[in-house]
């Protein structure tokens, strides 16, 4: 009955969500493949090899999936992996995995019955593994109907999303009936998903700690031919006008090279103008304007190499009320980290890093400026925070192999 009501609502609200989806897609540099989003996949027929469908909605989930996919190939090389993403940015990042740990890459179908049924019938997966908590009722219904084992991998339920989800608990209970295993990051995530209706749940850990442990072959600092004594501030995943203004205001009087990586690279032109208005001399990485005092990282896949040569990192998503962005990556690189207080999406690593003394929290541009100046002027403090950051990450690794083994068990 819940699925019938759900599909009626999808139909009735189509005049709203269809234009919204099209409008969002037009803002991206690369539009999605609408044929695939409607379930039309060009994929080789399923062979006698086991086939696993992994869904990673966007960039963050692709990052979390990478070490799991690598461990899965090592655990059972016969497994064929189909990876889907929802966003074009996630799809772009996932391209580098094709031919290595991924056999086929597609866009995820819109959660319409006909699209999901068509996509599942084309792929014929033995296992469906959903990264984090991207739950779609029609998709999971047809996955189970076609005999796939279904699981949430690296699952998380933030306090904020849990609060809103409780209001439609009946819906999540119906969705979770189609999930065989819920493999979660923390005890809080396990407890929340059980309260939303999961039949069982297990705590495994966060695969992003393993992803963060991979060292780039060459740091971006080396590529820029920077003087070893020159400081480098890396701003990672700043989101929207508020955070861009917040960070640029804080850094306008700082004497340092800056790499500024926006969460959405299509905002680069706007950031260029804002930077110029504040007296910066900005440049774009995509145009090889690498001598710029403030270099905007409008390319994919280079943020980890930027962190690996940074003096300190400023991570976005938490200065505004956006839930925060990935602080694990710069911590693993040995960067002292400064972020905002609103880190609900990374609550456990956020609290752990504060307790370890590896992270500072700035609530205003003036506070951010003060923390940056202090770290630049006090190398002993900087080195101490860097060592604490690396030690913290080291104690949290190992979840990816456990997730990979769980997926491999599903195809047996």
SVG drawing of the C-alpha trace seen along z (x, -y; Angstrom):
<svg xmlns="http://www.w3.org/2000/svg" viewBox="-2 -45 64 64">
<polyline fill="none" stroke="black" stroke-width="0.4" points="0.0,0.0 2.8,-2.4 4.4,-1.9 1.0,-2.6 0.6,-5.9 4.3,-6.8 3.8,-6.3 0.6,-8.3 2.4,-11.2 5.3,-11.0 2.7,-11.2 0.8,-14.1 3.9,-16.1 5.6,-15.5 4.9,-19.1 7.1,-20.2 9.9,-17.7 10.5,-17.3 11.2,-21.1 13.3,-21.1 15.5,-18.2 16.0,-19.8 16.8,-23.2 19.4,-21.6 21.0,-19.6 21.3,-22.7 23.4,-24.4 26.0,-21.6 28.9,-21.7 28.0,-18.2 24.4,-17.2 23.4,-13.7 22.5,-10.9 18.7,-11.2 18.3,-7.9 20.1,-6.1 18.2,-8.0 15.1,-6.5 16.5,-3.0 17.9,-2.5 21.3,-0.9 23.6,0.3 25.3,3.1 26.7,6.5 24.4,9.4 25.1,11.0 27.7,13.8 28.4,16.6 30.4,14.0 28.7,12.6 27.5,9.1 27.3,6.4 25.6,3.1 27.1,0.3 25.3,-3.0 27.2,-6.1 25.0,-9.2 27.7,-11.9 31.3,-12.9 31.4,-12.1 29.9,-8.6 32.3,-7.9 35.2,-8.8 33.8,-6.4 33.3,-3.7 36.8,-3.7 38.6,-1.7 35.7,0.7 35.7,1.4 39.5,1.9 39.1,4.3 36.3,6.1 38.4,6.8 41.1,8.2 38.6,10.3 37.0,11.8 38.4,10.8 35.6,12.6 33.0,10.1 31.7,7.7 31.0,4.3 28.4,1.9 28.7,-1.5 26.0,-4.2 25.9,-7.8 23.2,-10.4 25.1,-13.6 27.3,-14.5 30.1,-15.5 30.0,-12.1 30.0,-10.5 32.9,-12.5 35.0,-11.4 34.0,-7.8 35.3,-7.7 38.8,-7.0 37.6,-3.8 36.3,-2.2 38.6,0.6 40.3,0.8 37.8,1.5 34.6,0.8 33.4,2.7 30.4,0.6 29.5,-3.0 26.0,-4.4 23.6,-7.0 21.2,-5.8 17.5,-5.6 14.9,-8.0 12.8,-6.3 9.9,-5.6 8.6,-2.1 9.1,-1.6 12.7,-3.1 13.8,-1.0 12.2,2.2 13.9,1.6 17.3,0.9 17.3,3.8 16.2,6.2 19.1,5.0 21.8,5.3 20.4,8.4 22.6,7.9 23.3,10.6 23.9,7.9 22.9,4.3 25.0,2.2 23.9,-1.3 26.6,-3.7 25.7,-5.6 21.9,-5.9 20.5,-6.7 17.1,-4.8 14.6,-4.6 11.5,-2.6 10.8,-1.5 14.4,-0.7 14.8,1.5 11.4,3.1 12.5,4.3 15.9,5.2 14.4,7.7 11.7,8.8 14.5,9.8 16.3,11.8 19.2,9.4 20.5,9.3 20.4,5.7 22.6,3.9 23.5,0.4 27.2,0.0 29.1,-2.6 25.7,-3.6 25.0,-6.8 21.9,-8.6 22.8,-12.1 20.9,-13.6 19.3,-16.1 18.1,-13.7 16.9,-11.3 14.8,-14.0 13.0,-14.7 12.8,-11.0 10.9,-10.2 8.0,-12.3 7.5,-9.7 8.7,-6.7 6.1,-4.5 7.7,-5.3 11.2,-4.3 9.9,-1.2 8.5,-0.2 11.8,-1.0 13.9,0.8 11.8,4.0 13.6,4.4 17.1,4.1 18.7,7.3 21.7,5.9 22.4,2.4 26.2,2.0 26.7,-1.3 29.6,-3.6 28.9,-4.2 26.7,-3.0 24.6,-6.1 23.9,-5.3 23.0,-1.8 20.6,-2.9 18.9,-5.4 18.3,-3.1 16.9,-0.5 14.5,-3.1 13.5,-3.9 12.5,-0.3 15.6,1.7 15.3,5.4 18.9,5.5 22.1,3.4 25.8,3.9 28.6,1.4 31.6,1.7 33.2,-1.7 33.9,-4.5 35.6,-3.6 36.6,-7.2 39.4,-6.6 40.9,-4.0 40.4,-6.3 42.2,-9.1 45.2,-6.7 46.1,-6.5 49.0,-8.9 49.0,-10.8 52.1,-10.0 52.8,-13.7 51.4,-16.7 49.9,-19.7 52.5,-21.8 55.2,-20.0 53.4,-20.5 53.2,-24.2 57.0,-24.3 56.5,-26.1 59.4,-27.1 59.6,-24.6 59.4,-27.5 56.3,-29.0 53.1,-28.4 50.1,-26.9 46.5,-27.1 44.0,-24.7 40.3,-25.6 38.4,-22.4 34.7,-22.1 33.5,-25.6 29.7,-25.7 27.7,-28.6 27.8,-32.4 27.8,-32.5 30.9,-30.3 32.8,-31.7 32.3,-35.2 33.1,-34.0 36.4,-32.4 37.6,-35.0 36.9,-37.8 39.0,-35.8 41.9,-35.3 42.1,-38.7 44.9,-39.9 46.8,-36.6 50.2,-36.4 50.2,-32.9 49.5,-31.0 45.9,-29.7 44.3,-26.9 40.5,-27.3 38.4,-24.3 34.7,-25.0 32.2,-22.2 30.7,-22.8 33.2,-23.9 30.6,-25.7 30.8,-28.5 34.4,-29.2 33.5,-32.3 31.6,-33.8 34.5,-33.1 36.9,-34.8 34.9,-38.0 34.5,-37.9 38.3,-37.3 39.1,-40.2 36.7,-42.5 38.8,-41.7 42.1,-42.4 43.2,-38.9 44.9,-38.0 43.0,-34.8 43.6,-32.2 42.0,-29.0 43.7,-25.6 41.9,-24.5 43.7,-27.3 47.1,-26.5 47.2,-29.9 49.3,-28.2 51.3,-31.2 48.1,-32.9 48.3,-33.9 44.8,-32.4 44.4,-29.4 40.8,-28.1 40.8,-24.4 38.1,-24.0 39.2,-20.5 38.2,-17.0 40.2,-14.6 43.0,-17.0 41.9,-17.9 43.7,-15.1 47.0,-16.0 46.4,-19.6 46.0,-18.6 49.1,-16.4 51.3,-19.5 49.3,-22.0 50.5,-23.9 46.9,-23.9 43.4,-23.2 40.1,-25.1 37.2,-22.7 33.8,-24.1 30.2,-22.9 30.3,-23.8 30.6,-27.6 27.0,-27.7 24.4,-25.2 25.2,-22.6 26.3,-19.6 30.0,-19.9 32.3,-18.3 35.0,-15.7 37.6,-16.5 39.1,-13.0 41.1,-13.6 43.1,-16.6 43.6,-15.0 45.1,-11.9 47.4,-14.2 48.7,-15.6 47.0,-19.0 45.9,-21.0 42.2,-21.6 40.0,-24.6 36.2,-24.2 32.9,-25.6 30.7,-24.3 28.0,-22.8 29.5,-19.3 26.5,-17.0 27.4,-14.9 30.9,-14.2 30.0,-14.3 32.1,-11.5 35.4,-12.4 34.7,-16.1 34.4,-15.3 37.3,-12.9 39.6,-15.5 38.7,-18.2 39.4,-15.8 42.7,-14.8 43.8,-18.4 44.0,-18.2 41.2,-20.6 40.0,-24.1 36.5,-25.5 35.9,-29.0 32.4,-30.6 33.2,-34.0 35.6,-35.2 37.6,-37.0 38.1,-33.8 39.1,-32.0 41.7,-34.7 43.1,-34.4 43.4,-30.6 45.1,-30.8 47.6,-33.5 48.4,-31.5 49.1,-28.3 51.2,-30.1 53.2,-31.8 53.7,-28.8 55.3,-25.8 55.5,-23.8 51.7,-24.0 51.2,-23.2 53.5,-20.1 51.8,-18.9 48.4,-19.1 49.6,-17.4 51.0,-14.4 47.8,-14.1 45.8,-14.2 47.7,-11.3 47.7,-9.3 43.9,-9.6 43.3,-8.5 45.6,-5.5 43.4,-4.1 40.2,-4.2 41.3,-2.3 40.2,1.2 36.5,0.9 36.7,1.1 37.9,4.7 35.1,5.7 32.5,4.1 34.1,5.8 33.9,9.2 30.2,8.6 29.4,7.8 31.3,10.9 29.4,13.0 26.2,11.8 27.1,13.3 27.8,16.8"/>
</svg>
